[in-house]
Amino acid sequence: MKSVQVRFPPEELERIDALVEKGKYHSRSEFIRDAVRKAEMIRSLEEMSRICEREDITAEELIESGKEVREELYTEMFEAK
């Protein structure tokens, strides 16, 4: 893993530190990594939503498609052996 330097306002660090002290995260770094992952997930979901809207795909169709993909992946990974 590579490191980067990030600056936060004191109030934000206090909120992060409070979560660390409560045991929600092991460290500031863990909190920041989690926040970045969540932000990226939200960005991906927003992009998926735009694509679905453009392609006229309903939420139900998307969910069903996801089930099919998971089943195929599971079969490929575990049942093919």
N, CA and C atoms as a LAMMPS dump frame, in Angstrom:
ITEM: TIMESTEP
0
ITEM: NUMBER OF ATOMS
243
ITEM: BOX BOUNDS ff ff ff
-5.0000000000000000e+02 5.0000000000000000e+02
-5.0000000000000000e+02 5.0000000000000000e+02
-5.0000000000000000e+02 5.0000000000000000e+02
ITEM: ATOMS id mol type element x y z
1 1 1 N 0.839 -1.168 0
2 1 2 C 0 0 0
3 1 3 C 0.891 1.239 0
4 2 1 N 0.495 2.223 -0.77
5 2 2 C 1.219 3.49 -0.781
6 2 3 C 0.522 4.46 0.156
7 3 1 N 1.257 5.452 0.598
8 3 2 C 0.656 6.431 1.504
9 3 3 C 0.553 7.785 0.809
10 4 1 N -0.413 8.571 1.268
11 4 2 C -0.604 9.936 0.785
12 4 3 C -0.831 10.828 1.993
13 5 1 N -0.548 12.092 1.811
14 5 2 C -0.792 13.044 2.888
15 5 3 C -2.112 13.749 2.602
16 6 1 N -2.972 13.796 3.598
17 6 2 C -4.284 14.425 3.457
18 6 3 C -4.463 15.4 4.609
19 7 1 N -5.004 16.561 4.309
20 7 2 C -5.257 17.562 5.349
21 7 3 C -6.765 17.657 5.594
22 8 1 N -7.13 17.706 6.876
23 8 2 C -8.526 17.821 7.278
24 8 3 C -8.678 18.99 8.24
25 9 1 N -9.827 19.635 8.212
26 9 2 C -10.11 20.642 9.236
27 9 3 C -10.172 19.952 10.603
28 10 1 N -9.8 20.65 11.665
29 10 2 C -9.792 20.041 13.002
30 10 3 C -11.123 19.397 13.393
31 11 1 N -12.242 20.023 12.998
32 11 2 C -13.556 19.472 13.374
33 11 3 C -13.776 18.094 12.762
34 12 1 N -13.346 17.924 11.52
35 12 2 C -13.512 16.621 10.874
36 12 3 C -12.629 15.574 11.541
37 13 1 N -11.412 15.952 11.886
38 13 2 C -10.53 15.005 12.582
39 13 3 C -11.104 14.612 13.93
40 14 1 N -11.743 15.557 14.606
41 14 2 C -12.371 15.233 15.894
42 14 3 C -13.474 14.2 15.709
43 15 1 N -14.274 14.349 14.644
44 15 2 C -15.341 13.369 14.376
45 15 3 C -14.751 12.003 14.032
46 16 1 N -13.697 11.999 13.231
47 16 2 C -13.033 10.739 12.877
48 16 3 C -12.453 10.097 14.128
49 17 1 N -11.752 10.89 14.93
50 17 2 C -11.143 10.36 16.155
51 17 3 C -12.195 9.799 17.109
52 18 1 N -13.359 10.446 17.173
53 18 2 C -14.431 9.946 18.047
54 18 3 C -14.888 8.563 17.587
55 19 1 N -14.989 8.365 16.281
56 19 2 C -15.379 7.049 15.759
57 19 3 C -14.308 6.001 16.048
58 20 1 N -13.049 6.412 15.952
59 20 2 C -11.946 5.494 16.27
60 20 3 C -11.994 5.128 17.749
61 21 1 N -12.188 6.121 18.603
62 21 2 C -12.25 5.87 20.05
63 21 3 C -13.418 4.962 20.424
64 22 1 N -14.536 5.075 19.694
65 22 2 C -15.703 4.218 19.952
66 22 3 C -15.506 2.801 19.408
67 23 1 N -14.419 2.6 18.679
68 23 2 C -14.145 1.273 18.136
69 23 3 C -14.793 0.993 16.793
70 24 1 N -15.386 2.01 16.175
71 24 2 C -16.004 1.821 14.854
72 24 3 C -14.939 1.579 13.787
73 25 1 N -13.766 2.163 13.99
74 25 2 C -12.624 1.993 13.094
75 25 3 C -11.388 1.798 13.953
76 26 1 N -10.399 1.091 13.389
77 26 2 C -9.164 0.86 14.138
78 26 3 C -8.239 2.067 14.109
79 27 1 N -8.383 2.885 13.059
80 27 2 C -7.482 4.027 12.916
81 27 3 C -8.099 5.064 11.989
82 28 1 N -7.486 6.227 11.956
83 28 2 C -7.907 7.251 11.007
84 28 3 C -7.783 6.729 9.582
85 29 1 N -6.689 6.026 9.325
86 29 2 C -6.456 5.503 7.977
87 29 3 C -7.571 4.567 7.542
88 30 1 N -8.011 3.702 8.451
89 30 2 C -9.094 2.777 8.11
90 30 3 C -10.369 3.558 7.779
91 31 1 N -10.668 4.583 8.563
92 31 2 C -11.844 5.414 8.293
93 31 3 C -11.746 6.036 6.907
94 32 1 N -10.594 6.61 6.585
95 32 2 C -10.42 7.295 5.301
96 32 3 C -10.538 6.308 4.146
97 33 1 N -9.906 5.131 4.269
98 33 2 C -10.03 4.122 3.212
99 33 3 C -11.487 3.725 3.014
100 34 1 N -12.215 3.529 4.119
101 34 2 C -13.627 3.156 4.039
102 34 3 C -14.441 4.264 3.377
103 35 1 N -14.17 5.502 3.731
104 35 2 C -14.896 6.635 3.144
105 35 3 C -14.643 6.722 1.64
106 36 1 N -13.407 6.486 1.226
107 36 2 C -13.08 6.524 -0.203
108 36 3 C -13.804 5.394 -0.934
109 37 1 N -13.793 4.185 -0.356
110 37 2 C -14.506 3.06 -0.981
111 37 3 C -15.995 3.364 -1.117
112 38 1 N -16.59 3.914 -0.066
113 38 2 C -18.022 4.233 -0.114
114 38 3 C -18.307 5.316 -1.152
115 39 1 N -17.46 6.319 -1.233
116 39 2 C -17.649 7.38 -2.224
117 39 3 C -17.555 6.811 -3.633
118 40 1 N -16.626 5.91 -3.852
119 40 2 C -16.479 5.284 -5.169
120 40 3 C -17.69 4.406 -5.487
121 41 1 N -18.214 3.711 -4.493
122 41 2 C -19.401 2.886 -4.702
123 41 3 C -20.593 3.765 -5.078
124 42 1 N -20.758 4.872 -4.388
125 42 2 C -21.855 5.797 -4.698
126 42 3 C -21.706 6.331 -6.111
127 43 1 N -20.494 6.709 -6.489
128 43 2 C -20.25 7.201 -7.846
129 43 3 C -20.612 6.139 -8.874
130 44 1 N -20.238 4.894 -8.618
131 44 2 C -20.558 3.799 -9.537
132 44 3 C -22.06 3.573 -9.636
133 45 1 N -22.754 3.623 -8.501
134 45 2 C -24.206 3.435 -8.512
135 45 3 C -24.907 4.567 -9.259
136 46 1 N -24.409 5.78 -9.092
137 46 2 C -24.993 6.909 -9.824
138 46 3 C -24.795 6.736 -11.323
139 47 1 N -23.617 6.275 -11.716
140 47 2 C -23.343 6.028 -13.133
141 47 3 C -24.239 4.907 -13.655
142 48 1 N -24.406 3.847 -12.868
143 48 2 C -25.278 2.749 -13.268
144 48 3 C -26.711 3.247 -13.435
145 49 1 N -27.143 4.11 -12.545
146 49 2 C -28.488 4.673 -12.629
147 49 3 C -28.665 5.468 -13.918
148 50 1 N -27.661 6.263 -14.281
149 50 2 C -27.735 7.035 -15.528
150 50 3 C -27.807 6.114 -16.743
151 51 1 N -27.019 5.043 -16.718
152 51 2 C -27.029 4.09 -17.833
153 51 3 C -28.394 3.415 -17.935
154 52 1 N -28.929 2.982 -16.799
155 52 2 C -30.243 2.325 -16.799
156 52 3 C -31.321 3.261 -17.329
157 53 1 N -31.256 4.509 -16.919
158 53 2 C -32.24 5.478 -17.397
159 53 3 C -32.109 5.672 -18.904
160 54 1 N -30.881 5.8 -19.374
161 54 2 C -30.637 6.008 -20.801
162 54 3 C -31.081 4.797 -21.621
163 55 1 N -30.844 3.59 -21.088
164 55 2 C -31.173 2.356 -21.805
165 55 3 C -32.575 1.85 -21.479
166 56 1 N -33.309 2.591 -20.681
167 56 2 C -34.673 2.239 -20.284
168 56 3 C -34.724 0.865 -19.604
169 57 1 N -33.826 0.664 -18.651
170 57 2 C -33.775 -0.574 -17.868
171 57 3 C -34.401 -0.283 -16.507
172 58 1 N -35.351 -1.112 -16.106
173 58 2 C -36.02 -0.901 -14.819
174 58 3 C -35.174 -1.46 -13.679
175 59 1 N -35.495 -1.034 -12.471
176 59 2 C -34.792 -1.547 -11.289
177 59 3 C -34.979 -3.051 -11.175
178 60 1 N -36.185 -3.534 -11.463
179 60 2 C -36.454 -4.97 -11.384
180 60 3 C -35.598 -5.75 -12.376
181 61 1 N -35.463 -5.219 -13.59
182 61 2 C -34.633 -5.878 -14.605
183 61 3 C -33.17 -5.902 -14.165
184 62 1 N -32.725 -4.817 -13.588
185 62 2 C -31.34 -4.744 -13.123
186 62 3 C -31.09 -5.746 -12.002
187 63 1 N -32.013 -5.838 -11.058
188 63 2 C -31.872 -6.781 -9.943
189 63 3 C -31.863 -8.211 -10.46
190 64 1 N -32.764 -8.535 -11.368
191 64 2 C -32.829 -9.89 -11.928
192 64 3 C -31.547 -10.218 -12.684
193 65 1 N -31.04 -9.262 -13.427
194 65 2 C -29.793 -9.456 -14.159
195 65 3 C -28.647 -9.728 -13.193
196 66 1 N -28.628 -9.006 -12.073
197 66 2 C -27.586 -9.216 -11.069
198 66 3 C -27.649 -10.607 -10.482
199 67 1 N -28.857 -11.113 -10.252
200 67 2 C -29.016 -12.475 -9.731
201 67 3 C -28.453 -13.488 -10.716
202 68 1 N -28.759 -13.297 -11.991
203 68 2 C -28.273 -14.214 -13.019
204 68 3 C -26.746 -14.198 -13.084
205 69 1 N -26.165 -13.026 -13.014
206 69 2 C -24.707 -12.908 -13.066
207 69 3 C -24.077 -13.599 -11.86
208 70 1 N -24.646 -13.392 -10.666
209 70 2 C -24.106 -14.039 -9.463
210 70 3 C -24.204 -15.553 -9.562
211 71 1 N -25.316 -16.063 -10.073
212 71 2 C -25.478 -17.509 -10.226
213 71 3 C -24.449 -18.071 -11.2
214 72 1 N -24.255 -17.388 -12.324
215 72 2 C -23.269 -17.835 -13.309
216 72 3 C -21.865 -17.814 -12.71
217 73 1 N -21.548 -16.757 -12.004
218 73 2 C -20.23 -16.634 -11.391
219 73 3 C -20.012 -17.719 -10.348
220 74 1 N -21.01 -17.964 -9.516
221 74 2 C -20.911 -19.006 -8.495
222 74 3 C -20.678 -20.36 -9.153
223 75 1 N -21.463 -20.655 -10.183
224 75 2 C -21.314 -21.93 -10.888
225 75 3 C -19.914 -22.053 -11.469
226 76 1 N -19.457 -21.001 -12.091
227 76 2 C -18.13 -21.009 -12.712
228 76 3 C -17.026 -21.196 -11.675
229 77 1 N -17.159 -20.543 -10.539
230 77 2 C -16.088 -20.571 -9.542
231 77 3 C -16.102 -21.824 -8.68
232 78 1 N -17.282 -22.315 -8.314
233 78 2 C -17.342 -23.365 -7.308
234 78 3 C -17.861 -24.706 -7.805
235 79 1 N -18.768 -24.702 -8.741
236 79 2 C -19.355 -25.959 -9.168
237 79 3 C -18.613 -26.586 -10.332
238 80 1 N -17.791 -25.82 -11.01
239 80 2 C -17.067 -26.345 -12.167
240 80 3 C -15.853 -27.17 -11.757
241 81 1 N -15.493 -27.135 -10.489
242 81 2 C -14.283 -27.833 -10.032
243 81 3 C -14.528 -29.297 -9.827
